Amino acid sequence: MWKKAVFEACKANAEAVGCKKANDLKDKEEARRVTNKFYTKTTDERKKLTEADDAERKKDQAAIVAATVPAAGTEGGSCSAEKKCTDAKHCCGTGTRKDGDKEVKLEGICMDSTSKKYKRFEFEYTATCGAKSMLASATALFAAAYLM
């Protein structure tokens, strides 16, 4: 059943975290099942635990996405005023995507400055190049003007 679900997830979207990190997600799920004594429960109790586990699966996926970061300076990797992006067509900035009614941001990452897009697993972020450095520069300029 699990293998079929992974196969279907990969068929639908080979870039999805549920496809690329299926084994990691399954390991975490099995650890929760052991902790909750899932295999000693009745059918109804198992059903309730499985339904409650959906939120935990989402948290696991989010943690995997956050932890899967390319090398600094490469696309999706960290960057700053000191650590530049290694590709000339990339810019250092903030990637933003919608997750339901909230925004998820990745700050200080290298992204394609032409397409203004960055994709990590199935999640696509819209790039705002230089937003972090522009904000820091504006703050420094304001502070300097204030002190004069």
ChimeraX attribute file (.defattr): number of C-alpha atoms within 10 A of each C-alpha:
attribute: neighborCount
match mode: 1-to-1
recipient: residues
	/A:1	6
	/A:2	9
	/A:3	9
	/A:4	9
	/A:5	13
	/A:6	18
	/A:7	16
	/A:8	13
	/A:9	18
	/A:10	17
	/A:11	12
	/A:12	11
	/A:13	15
	/A:14	16
	/A:15	17
	/A:16	18
	/A:17	21
	/A:18	22
	/A:19	21
	/A:20	16
	/A:21	16
	/A:22	19
	/A:23	12
	/A:24	14
	/A:25	19
	/A:26	15
	/A:27	11
	/A:28	13
	/A:29	18
	/A:30	12
	/A:31	12
	/A:32	15
	/A:33	17
	/A:34	11
	/A:35	9
	/A:36	13
	/A:37	11
	/A:38	17
	/A:39	11
	/A:40	11
	/A:41	12
	/A:42	9
	/A:43	11
	/A:44	9
	/A:45	13
	/A:46	17
	/A:47	13
	/A:48	10
	/A:49	16
	/A:50	15
	/A:51	11
	/A:52	11
	/A:53	15
	/A:54	12
	/A:55	11
	/A:56	15
	/A:57	16
	/A:58	12
	/A:59	12
	/A:60	17
	/A:61	19
	/A:62	13
	/A:63	11
	/A:64	15
	/A:65	16
	/A:66	11
	/A:67	9
	/A:68	13
	/A:69	15
	/A:70	14
	/A:71	11
	/A:72	17
	/A:73	21
	/A:74	18
	/A:75	24
	/A:76	24
	/A:77	18
	/A:78	22
	/A:79	23
	/A:80	18
	/A:81	12
	/A:82	6
	/A:83	12
	/A:84	18
	/A:85	23
	/A:86	15
	/A:87	13
	/A:88	9
	/A:89	13
	/A:90	22
	/A:91	25
	/A:92	30
	/A:93	24
	/A:94	22
	/A:95	25
	/A:96	19
	/A:97	16
	/A:98	13
	/A:99	9
	/A:100	7
	/A:101	6
	/A:102	8
	/A:103	9
	/A:104	13
	/A:105	14
	/A:106	17
	/A:107	19
	/A:108	23
	/A:109	29
	/A:110	32
	/A:111	32
	/A:112	19
	/A:113	18
	/A:114	10
	/A:115	11
	/A:116	15
	/A:117	15
	/A:118	22
	/A:119	14
	/A:120	17
	/A:121	17
	/A:122	14
	/A:123	15
	/A:124	14
	/A:125	20
	/A:126	19
	/A:127	27
	/A:128	18
	/A:129	21
	/A:130	20
	/A:131	16
	/A:132	18
	/A:133	16
	/A:134	12
	/A:135	11
	/A:136	13
	/A:137	12
	/A:138	12
	/A:139	12
	/A:140	12
	/A:141	11
	/A:142	11
	/A:143	11
	/A:144	10
	/A:145	9
	/A:146	8
	/A:147	6
	/A:148	5
